[in-house]
Structures are given as structure tokens and as C-alpha cells.
């Protein structure tokens, strides 16, 4: 399956994963995407790019002014371009929530599958940025794709990552006109600062041992170290891959998966447990 040929079906599961497990990353990427959109919008209004000498120029930039934007990922500080003649205010800030949803959706999709010109065009249209040329869209897509790839392949240098959670999120995508399921392999860790951090995400057509092994080896190659405990489900291929790549780490089964299987004790059992504990103390 070529990742660039699949498009996620609308849904918030992956966006919620990014927002909860990687708020710093999501906040930074939303800021960068919004900043690139404002720069492109101003370029269209000026008739030329920043520092470009052109007979088509009708205005020029005059620095920036700071503006805070409250989003689900936290407060983002935007640098809004100023113009020498007239004023500029990005239209998407007039409809903040709608713009935030559009940005978060595109950021999540791009992090998962990469940036395409189609996604940039749709994002620009949803934010009210019109008049972009094909070369502008292509250049912006290339810049944003480089930004996303930088996040995906960044060194894991904030360790030791003492605790790591690993899971697969099933995501519906459209491929060749059909809606199919793919598996998003996700690793989240607690870094040396005590903060949760998404360590890596990969997309596979099936959740098997080979995919998990390649995924974990990629994390180790980027610097994953100091892992003392890994929590995941009881997938045989995953457990074997953890033992092979992180031999010094203990492993435990995720409590959520226990509950899903009906293995975890339910609330009515709590009085019985309490009674047993009292009896043990009295013995």
C-alpha cells in the first residue's frame, strides 16, 4: 500500500490521540501551518513574495504583531504580518473554532500520511485563503512536508523514557475508491521531564509481528533508551518484538484491554475483595 494514495475518512480518533499524548507537538505544528497560511495570504495581497522585486507588487510587509490564539492544544502565539499600506487580519481568526478544527484535522492527517498539495489547497480554502498559485501551493506543501517529516524522524533525545505505552489505532481510509482499515502503530513515552510524548507513529496494512519489529527498531535507531516498563495489549507479535528490541524492559498488559475482554474485576466484586482483606488482617 502506498501511503500517499490513501486518505483518512473523517473522524477525530487520531486527532484526539495527538491532542492528548502529544500536545506540544500538535501545538507547534498548528502554529507552523497557520503561520505558513498567513504568509501565503499576504504574499497574494502584496502581489509578490517577501523581498521579491516584481513589477506586480502592490504592497509591502512591515514586520509582525503578536497575537495569542487559544486552541485545544493550548495557547499558540501567532506572528501576524503587517502591511505598509492598509492592514491585515487573517480571516480564520474570525471563526476560531472552525479554523482550529480544520488545522487540527490537516495536521493529524499530514503527520500520519504526509503533506500533499491537495491537502494544502483544501486547508487554504477552509481558512479563506484564496488566489494561491500552483507554485505557491507546491512550495508550501514541500515546506510543510519537511516540517512534518522533521517531527516524525526527530531524535529521541529527551530520555530516558522510563515508561512506554504501545498500541495500534485502527483508522478507516479511502484507497482506490474503497473504504478500508489500516493500522496506526503508536508509541507514547514519559520523557525525563515527566511529560508524555508521542515517540513514533507508523501506518501498516496489517498488525503483525514484522510490522511491530520494524516499528520498534526504528524507535531504537532514533534514540529510544532507558525503558523500564512497556505497557501494551497481549498481541503475540508485539510482545515478541518488545522482548527483541527492548530486552531490559519489563512488560505488562494494558488494563484497558483487560477491561475490554472482561478480565478486570467489576465494581460489584469490590465488597468481596474488601471482605477478604479484612479477614486476612484478622487472621
C-alpha positions in Angstrom: 0.0 0.0 0.0 1.4 3.4 -1.0 0.8 5.8 1.9 0.4 8.8 -0.3 -2.5 7.1 -2.1 -4.8 6.7 0.9 -7.0 9.4 2.5 -8.4 9.1 6.1 -12.1 9.0 6.5 -13.5 11.9 8.6 -13.1 11.2 12.3 -11.5 12.5 15.4 -9.8 9.4 17.0 -6.3 10.2 15.7 -6.7 13.9 16.3 -7.7 13.1 19.9 -4.6 10.9 20.3 -2.3 13.7 19.1 -4.0 16.3 21.3 -3.8 14.1 24.5 -0.5 12.3 24.0 1.4 15.0 22.1 0.0 18.4 22.9 3.4 20.2 22.5 3.9 18.7 19.0 0.3 19.4 17.9 0.5 23.0 19.2 3.8 23.6 17.3 2.5 22.1 14.1 -0.8 24.0 14.2 1.3 27.2 14.7 3.6 26.4 11.8 0.7 25.5 9.5 -1.2 28.7 10.4 1.9 30.8 10.0 2.6 29.4 6.5 -1.0 30.1 5.5 -0.8 33.8 6.7 2.5 34.3 4.9 1.0 32.9 1.7 -2.1 35.1 2.0 -0.1 38.2 2.5 2.1 37.3 -0.5 -1.1 37.2 -2.7 -2.2 40.6 -1.3 1.2 42.2 -1.9 1.5 40.7 -5.4 5.0 39.4 -4.7 6.9 37.3 -2.2 8.9 38.6 0.7 11.9 40.5 -0.6 11.0 39.8 -4.2 11.4 42.6 -6.8 8.4 42.5 -9.1 6.5 45.0 -11.2 3.3 43.3 -9.9 4.0 44.3 -6.4 1.2 46.5 -4.9 2.1 46.5 -1.2 5.0 45.5 1.1 5.3 43.9 4.5 6.1 46.0 7.6 7.0 43.5 10.3 4.7 41.5 12.6 2.4 41.8 15.5 1.9 39.1 18.1 -1.5 37.6 18.8 -2.4 34.7 21.1 -4.8 32.0 19.9 -6.4 29.6 22.4 -6.8 26.1 20.9 -7.5 22.6 22.2 -3.7 22.0 22.2 -3.0 25.1 24.3 -2.3 28.8 23.7 -0.5 29.5 20.4 1.4 32.7 19.7 1.0 33.8 16.1 3.1 36.4 14.3 0.5 38.3 12.2 2.2 40.1 9.2 1.7 43.9 9.0 1.4 45.8 5.7 2.9 49.2 4.9 -0.4 50.3 3.2 -3.7 49.2 5.0 -4.0 46.4 7.5 -4.1 42.7 7.5 -6.0 40.3 9.8 -6.3 36.6 9.0 -9.9 35.7 8.3 -9.6 32.3 10.0 -9.2 34.1 13.4 -12.7 35.5 13.0 -14.0 31.9 13.1 -11.5 30.4 15.5 -13.1 27.1 16.4 -13.8 26.2 12.8 -10.3 27.1 11.8 -8.8 25.2 14.7 -10.7 22.0 13.7 -9.6 22.4 10.1 -6.0 22.9 11.1 -6.0 20.0 13.7 -7.5 17.7 11.1 -5.0 18.5 8.4 -2.1 18.4 10.9 -3.2 14.9 12.1 -3.6 13.7 8.5 -0.3 15.1 7.4 1.5 13.6 10.4 0.0 10.2 9.5 0.4 10.3 5.7 2.5 13.3 4.7 1.6 16.6 3.2 0.1 16.8 -0.3 -0.8 19.7 -2.5 -4.5 18.6 -2.3 -4.5 18.9 1.5 -2.8 22.3 1.4 -5.4 23.5 -1.1 -8.3 22.3 1.0 -6.8 23.8 4.1 -6.3 27.1 2.4 -9.9 27.2 1.1 -11.3 26.3 4.6 -9.3 29.1 6.1 -10.4 31.6 3.5 -7.0 31.9 1.8 -7.7 32.2 -1.9 -5.8 33.1 -5.0 -2.8 30.9 -4.4 -0.9 29.8 -7.5 0.0 26.2 -8.1 3.7 27.1 -7.5 2.8 28.6 -4.1 0.8 25.6 -3.1 3.5 23.2 -4.2 6.2 25.2 -2.3 4.1 25.4 0.8 3.3 21.7 0.6 7.1 20.9 0.3 7.9 23.2 3.3 5.1 21.7 5.5 6.0 18.1 4.5 9.6 18.8 5.5 8.3 20.1 8.8 6.2 17.0 9.4 9.0 14.7 8.5 11.2 16.5 10.9 8.8 15.7 13.7 8.4 12.1 12.6 12.1 11.4 12.4 13.4 13.6 15.2 16.0 12.2 17.6 14.5 10.8 20.8 16.9 12.7 22.9 14.7 13.7 25.9 15.1 10.3 27.6 15.4 8.2 29.5 11.9 7.1 28.5 11.2 5.0 31.6 7.6 4.2 30.8 6.3 3.5 27.3 2.8 2.6 26.0 2.4 0.9 22.7 -0.8 0.4 20.8 -2.4 0.2 17.3 -5.2 2.5 16.3 -7.4 1.3 13.5 -8.2 4.1 11.0 -10.6 4.0 8.1 -9.1 5.3 4.9 -10.2 5.6 1.3 -8.0 3.7 -1.2 -8.8 3.4 -4.8 -12.4 4.3 -4.2 -12.9 1.8 -1.4 -13.0 2.3 2.4 -10.5 0.0 4.1 -8.9 -0.2 7.5 -5.2 0.5 8.2 -3.4 0.2 11.5 -1.6 3.2 13.0 1.2 1.9 15.3 1.7 4.4 18.1 4.3 4.6 20.8 3.9 7.1 23.7 6.5 7.6 26.4 7.2 9.6 29.5 10.4 11.6 29.0 13.0 12.8 31.5 10.9 15.9 32.2 7.9 13.7 33.3 5.9 14.7 30.2 4.1 12.4 27.8 5.5 12.5 24.3 4.5 10.7 21.1 7.6 8.8 20.2 6.6 7.5 16.8 3.7 6.6 14.5 3.7 4.3 11.5 1.0 3.1 9.2 0.7 -0.6 8.2 -1.9 -2.6 6.3 -1.8 -5.3 8.9 -0.9 -5.6 12.6 1.7 -8.4 12.6 5.0 -9.2 14.2 7.1 -8.0 11.3 5.5 -4.6 11.4 5.9 -4.2 15.1 9.5 -5.3 15.0 10.3 -2.8 12.2 8.5 0.0 14.2 10.3 -0.7 17.4 13.7 -0.9 15.7 13.0 2.4 14.1 12.4 4.0 17.6 15.6 2.4 18.9 17.6 3.8 16.0 16.3 7.3 16.8 17.5 7.0 20.4 14.8 5.3 22.4 16.6 4.2 25.6 16.2 3.8 29.4 12.9 1.9 29.0 12.0 0.2 32.3 8.3 -0.8 31.6 6.3 -1.3 28.4 2.5 -1.5 28.5 0.6 -2.9 25.6 -2.0 -5.5 24.7 -1.2 -9.2 24.5 -0.6 -9.3 20.7 2.0 -12.1 20.3 4.0 -10.4 17.6 4.1 -7.2 19.6 5.2 -8.9 22.8 8.0 -10.8 20.9 9.1 -7.5 19.3 9.3 -5.8 22.6 11.4 -8.6 24.0 13.7 -8.5 21.0 14.3 -4.7 20.8 13.9 -3.7 24.4 15.4 -6.7 26.2 15.9 -4.9 29.6 12.3 -3.7 29.9 9.6 -5.3 31.9 6.2 -5.8 30.2 2.6 -5.6 31.5 -0.7 -6.0 29.8 -2.8 -2.8 29.4 -5.6 -2.5 32.0 -7.9 -1.1 29.3 -7.5 -4.3 27.2 -8.1 -6.4 30.3 -11.4 -4.5 30.8 -12.4 -4.8 27.2 -12.0 -8.6 27.5 -14.0 -8.7 30.7 -10.9 -9.9 32.7 -10.7 -6.9 35.1 -12.8 -7.3 38.2 -16.1 -5.2 38.1 -17.3 -2.9 40.7 -19.7 -5.5 42.4 -16.7 -7.6 43.3 -15.1 -4.8 45.4 -17.1 -5.6 48.6 -15.9 -9.2 48.3 -12.3 -8.1 47.9 -12.6 -5.8 50.9 -14.0 -8.6 53.0 -11.1 -10.9 52.1 -8.6 -8.2 53.0 -10.3 -7.7 56.4 -10.2 -11.5 57.0 -6.5 -11.6 56.1 -5.7 -8.8 58.6 -7.7 -10.5 61.3 -6.1 -13.9 60.8 
